[in-house]
Amino acid sequence: MKNKAVQIFFVITAVAAGSLIIPSCSFNYNFLKRQNTQTAAVQDTVEYFDDMVFISGGWFNMGSKRKADERPVHKVYVSSFYMDKTEVTVYDFRRFCQATRRTMPHQPEWSSDDHPVVNVTWSQAAAYAHWAGKRLPTESEWEYAAKSNNPGNRYTLKSNSYLVQSFGNIADESILSVKSRFPIKRQYDDGYVYSSPAGSYPSNANGLYDMEGNVLEWCNDWYDKEIYKSHDTHNPLGPIKGFYKVIRGGAWNRSGKYLRISYRSFYNPKCSFNFIGFRCVQDYNPPQNQLVRK
């Protein structure tokens, strides 16, 4: 997949002679070319099935010590599964609406067919997933896939150098053109005020795009701030009922703490916003599914 060349700003923090030095720089095409090369290397080692990425199951440390509902950090086992490599697009969701004679949710004027679909409720997302022969990811599956088998990962997008970090499509300098007072990532401009075409930025190590930005993503689980204390260690499904559904990931209007992989959000399942979309997963079933490279 071709990645749109965007200007990326970053801050290098160093301690020298007992003082904190924070010079700011901007990366040009050469940095982007290196990022694209890294993404190509990821694609060469990732197995795809019908535009889905194969995620090999295993144990991982779920949660963090940063926020009350992310504690305690606990070991969870997730079985192998497939996950959409990008968020479901406007084009994909329109096909679903046409096939099922549903009304297409209104899409913002700044969106297009290759952007992630937004303004969808949890029920609409779940209905699409069922129609496509898939389902919405559990909260543990989402976090496991975002961490890319690296228990120390706090963010999904990082270069090989610990000094450089790319953030995808998030709240940055570009959003100030329409929202003069807004919490943003300073000295960073992803090139889009709102959402961007799906897969415009480097993938994570699992070959998944936009896990850290673009739009928030509905998960299957009901939200419970105490659920991590339940000690459910194998393919946890979350509470059997609740008032809110879990939301994961970052979005074009979020920055800072919201970009942590472990950060948990939630909304009423009947809500729909122009910053919430979704992606699907599918159970791993070797006899029926034949992995192919794309």
Beta strands, then each sheet from edge to edge (+ up, - down):
strand 1: 8-11
strand 2: 14-16
strand 3: 19-21
strand 4: 24-27
strand 5: 48-49
strand 6: 52-55
strand 7: 58-62
strand 8: 74-78
strand 9: 81-84
strand 10: 216-222
strand 11: 245-248
strand 12: 265-267
strand 13: 276-277
strand 14: 281-283
sheet 1: 1+ 4-
sheet 2: 2+ 3-
sheet 3: 5+ 6- 9+ 14-
sheet 4: 7+ 8-
sheet 5: 12+ 11- 10+ 13+
end
